[in-house]
Amino acid sequence: MVETVNVGEAKTHFSRLLARVEAGDRIVIARAGHLIAELAPIAELAPITHARPPGMPGMDRGRLVIDDNFDDPLPDFEEYM
């Protein structure tokens, strides 16, 4: 079942609307007669894709250069003195 409610009613009765959605109903939210959103069980919605947040590992792939001798033994400390 699909029902349309206005924004004010949705704000006032949000918990009740969510309970109805859990039971399988779909709720359309409108503002001044214009449909703006739909509450539906998550299984019925398209898969949600998330943009990668800043700072994710691998973000700088291709920007870091590691020399071939990276893991060679370090020289003795005395050579620097």
Backbone bond lengths (Angstrom), bond angles and torsions (degrees), N, CA, C in turn:
res aa  C-N    CA-C-N  psi(-1)  N-CA   C-N-CA  omega(-1)  CA-C   N-CA-C  phi
1 M - - - 1.453 - - 1.530 109.19 -
2 V 1.322 117.17 135.80 1.462 122.52 177.81 1.522 108.48 -114.05
3 E 1.319 115.41 130.36 1.465 120.41 178.05 1.514 108.72 -129.37
4 T 1.325 117.33 144.57 1.459 121.75 177.65 1.520 108.38 -104.44
5 V 1.348 115.75 130.77 1.466 121.52 176.99 1.520 107.85 -128.18
6 N 1.338 115.89 153.45 1.461 118.53 178.62 1.530 109.73 -84.22
7 V 1.314 116.14 165.97 1.459 121.98 -175.28 1.525 111.60 -58.05
8 G 1.319 117.61 -44.14 1.469 120.79 -179.66 1.518 112.11 -59.37
9 E 1.319 116.20 -45.27 1.464 120.32 178.24 1.523 110.45 -64.95
10 A 1.333 117.38 -39.29 1.462 120.80 179.41 1.526 110.67 -63.62
11 K 1.332 117.46 -40.44 1.463 120.72 178.71 1.526 110.77 -65.89
12 T 1.318 116.66 -41.12 1.463 121.04 -177.54 1.522 112.12 -70.75
13 H 1.310 117.48 -37.97 1.468 121.49 -172.69 1.534 112.58 -116.94
14 F 1.319 117.06 31.74 1.455 120.45 -174.34 1.533 112.77 -57.46
15 S 1.322 117.15 -44.59 1.475 119.85 -179.75 1.524 111.23 -61.07
16 R 1.330 116.45 -41.76 1.479 119.88 178.14 1.524 110.99 -64.74
17 L 1.318 116.17 -40.76 1.461 119.68 178.96 1.526 110.99 -63.55
18 L 1.326 116.92 -41.45 1.461 120.07 177.68 1.527 111.43 -62.96
19 A 1.317 116.96 -38.32 1.472 120.13 177.64 1.528 110.06 -62.31
20 R 1.316 116.53 -39.44 1.464 119.75 178.10 1.522 111.51 -67.20
21 V 1.334 116.18 -37.97 1.463 120.13 177.67 1.528 109.53 -64.24
22 E 1.324 116.78 -41.36 1.466 120.22 177.15 1.521 111.29 -60.11
23 A 1.322 116.34 -30.67 1.464 121.08 179.25 1.528 111.95 -81.49
24 G 1.349 117.09 -4.13 1.458 119.75 176.26 1.514 115.89 112.79
25 D 1.331 118.55 -6.30 1.461 120.78 178.93 1.524 110.74 -74.46
26 R 1.306 116.04 159.66 1.465 123.08 172.80 1.521 106.81 -116.79
27 I 1.328 116.48 135.64 1.458 121.77 -178.19 1.531 107.68 -121.89
28 V 1.328 116.57 127.44 1.456 122.08 175.76 1.524 107.40 -102.92
29 I 1.330 115.76 133.51 1.465 121.10 -179.40 1.528 107.83 -106.63
30 A 1.350 115.08 132.07 1.461 121.00 -177.65 1.517 110.46 -125.90
31 R 1.337 114.89 151.21 1.467 120.89 173.79 1.518 106.73 -126.67
32 A 1.305 116.64 121.51 1.465 122.86 -179.80 1.527 111.08 53.25
33 G 1.323 116.25 39.04 1.450 120.87 176.97 1.518 115.50 83.45
34 H 1.330 118.05 -3.51 1.464 121.97 179.43 1.530 109.35 -100.62
35 L 1.308 116.76 125.35 1.454 120.82 179.56 1.523 109.33 -69.44
36 I 1.363 116.05 129.33 1.463 118.51 -176.45 1.524 113.81 -123.63
37 A 1.324 118.52 -22.11 1.466 119.56 -177.28 1.519 109.59 -158.35
38 E 1.323 114.36 164.66 1.456 120.13 177.23 1.521 109.25 -137.49
39 L 1.315 116.31 132.84 1.463 122.16 171.96 1.514 106.65 -98.45
40 A 1.311 116.37 124.16 1.458 120.58 -179.08 1.520 108.45 -145.15
41 P 1.327 117.21 154.99 1.464 118.84 176.25 1.526 109.84 -56.19
42 I 1.306 116.91 139.85 1.456 122.26 -173.44 1.525 112.30 -58.85
43 A 1.313 119.46 -32.09 1.461 121.89 -179.10 1.530 111.50 -65.06
44 E 1.322 117.90 -22.14 1.455 121.26 -178.52 1.521 112.68 -88.03
45 L 1.321 117.16 -13.37 1.456 119.93 -176.73 1.522 110.44 -86.07
46 A 1.298 115.54 159.14 1.462 120.62 176.29 1.519 108.89 -66.02
47 P 1.319 118.20 154.05 1.463 120.14 178.75 1.518 111.05 -57.00
48 I 1.309 116.02 141.08 1.453 121.51 -179.12 1.525 107.96 -90.34
49 T 1.319 116.57 126.98 1.457 120.32 175.37 1.514 107.61 -109.62
50 H 1.306 115.30 136.53 1.456 120.70 -178.00 1.518 109.62 -110.56
51 A 1.315 115.97 136.05 1.453 119.88 172.87 1.521 107.95 -69.83
52 R 1.302 116.26 146.08 1.457 120.17 -178.81 1.518 109.02 -69.89
53 P 1.337 117.86 123.72 1.467 119.76 179.47 1.525 110.64 -68.78
54 P 1.326 117.34 157.51 1.454 119.77 -179.66 1.521 110.71 -61.99
55 G 1.318 115.80 146.60 1.451 120.39 177.35 1.512 114.72 88.46
56 M 1.323 118.18 11.96 1.458 120.55 179.81 1.521 109.96 -73.54
57 P 1.343 117.58 141.92 1.459 120.02 175.79 1.533 110.13 -56.71
58 G 1.315 115.74 139.15 1.455 120.84 179.73 1.514 113.76 92.14
59 M 1.321 116.87 -3.77 1.450 120.44 -177.63 1.530 112.91 -61.67
60 D 1.329 116.50 -33.95 1.456 120.89 -176.77 1.522 112.24 -99.07
61 R 1.323 116.75 20.72 1.465 120.34 179.68 1.526 109.39 -54.26
62 G 1.345 115.36 131.37 1.451 120.80 -179.79 1.511 113.71 90.48
63 R 1.304 119.57 -10.17 1.464 122.71 -179.31 1.524 112.26 -95.70
64 L 1.314 118.08 -19.63 1.452 122.60 -176.49 1.514 109.27 -102.53
65 V 1.327 115.94 131.27 1.462 121.15 178.91 1.521 107.90 -112.47
66 I 1.327 116.31 127.63 1.461 121.60 177.92 1.520 107.25 -113.86
67 D 1.341 116.33 121.94 1.464 121.35 -179.07 1.521 110.54 -64.90
68 D 1.330 115.05 156.46 1.463 120.89 179.70 1.530 111.78 -63.19
69 N 1.340 118.52 -27.37 1.464 121.36 -178.40 1.530 112.96 -90.94
70 F 1.299 117.40 16.34 1.470 121.99 -175.78 1.525 112.55 -52.87
71 D 1.320 117.54 -43.29 1.461 119.80 -174.94 1.528 113.16 -100.12
72 D 1.344 117.27 16.55 1.469 120.09 173.85 1.526 108.88 -68.90
73 P 1.341 116.85 152.83 1.478 119.14 177.99 1.529 110.26 -61.26
74 L 1.310 115.79 146.73 1.456 121.12 177.70 1.522 109.21 -77.00
75 P 1.343 116.48 150.55 1.464 118.44 176.36 1.526 110.53 -68.20
76 D 1.333 115.03 161.42 1.462 119.10 178.55 1.520 110.29 -61.09
77 F 1.301 116.16 149.45 1.456 122.45 -177.55 1.516 111.35 -61.43
78 E 1.361 118.24 -35.23 1.446 121.82 -176.47 1.528 112.51 -61.44
79 E 1.322 117.92 -25.33 1.465 120.06 -179.16 1.509 111.93 -65.64
80 Y 1.313 119.02 -20.07 1.463 122.63 -178.59 1.513 112.78 -91.64
81 M 1.286 117.88 -5.88 1.475 119.91 -175.80 1.488 111.33 -98.90
